[in-house]
Amino acid sequence: MECSVKDKTIVVTGAGQGIGNELCRTLDQLGAKVIAVSRSSGPLEALKADCPRIETVQVDLSDWSATRTALAPLGKVDGLVNNAGVAVIKPFLELTEEDYDRTFAVNVKAAFNVAQILVPKMEAGASIVNVSSLAGLKAIHGHCAYSMSKAAIDGLTQNLALELGPRKIRVNSVNPTVILTRMGRDNWSDPAKADPLKAKIPLGRFGEVSEVVEPIVYLLSDRSGFVNGHMLPIEGGFLAGN
């Protein structure tokens, strides 16, 4: 079954690395017009060198006004993937005000802002996919601020699905467990930390980047035309036994 995104204009935030970077490359290969957004110029330049058709936008999404200035010139948009995020993993009592503010500025406020900028540029049939986390659905030790931010993203997903549904704009989120991006490897490299979580996953492993990219492509495509307001766990069966 082909999940066609050919000729769709799709904005991807957090395009500099990990899921966002691979998603941009995959969408480009599938014929989409990709607008890659990142704070970091180097990764955007590398992405552009490999995929010349991709349009790049460098902006710090935690800056509300700069984001509005950077994205305002865009024309019609068919899809948005709110992927940019940070993960500050600490015990609750060690979290600082800076940790909390940084987490919410990028994971929540930026996604809200980008969606508010781009929704007026969308027409019937458009799709928004928010990259949330299993931590938004299930408490995970040491993930308090991160978990709160992803629960907020799921709330954004459902509220936008309700409000934008009459405009025929769909909104869903994907909720992966640990995915072996650079950030995922950094945060879960210690077997003493990783093995207890893996033991709760029936498939016995963490996810690969492609295993998140492909469901996102499906949700962006017309094949998911009646899927709206859902959080899609991508977690190897973790929730089945917990």
Secondary structure as UniProt FT lines:
FT   TURN            6..7
FT   STRAND          9..13
FT   TURN            15..16
FT   HELIX           18..29
FT   TURN            30..31
FT   STRAND          33..38
FT   HELIX           41..50
FT   TURN            52..53
FT   STRAND          55..58
FT   TURN            61..62
FT   HELIX           64..71
FT   TURN            72..73
FT   STRAND          79..82
FT   HELIX           92..94
FT   HELIX           97..104
FT   HELIX           105..109
FT   HELIX           110..118
FT   HELIX           119..121
FT   TURN            124..125
FT   STRAND          127..131
FT   HELIX           134..136
FT   TURN            141..142
FT   HELIX           144..164
FT   HELIX           165..167
FT   STRAND          170..176
FT   HELIX           182..187
FT   HELIX           191..198
FT   TURN            199..200
FT   TURN            202..203
FT   HELIX           210..220
FT   HELIX           222..224
FT   TURN            225..226
FT   STRAND          231..234
FT   TURN            236..237
FT   HELIX           238..240
//
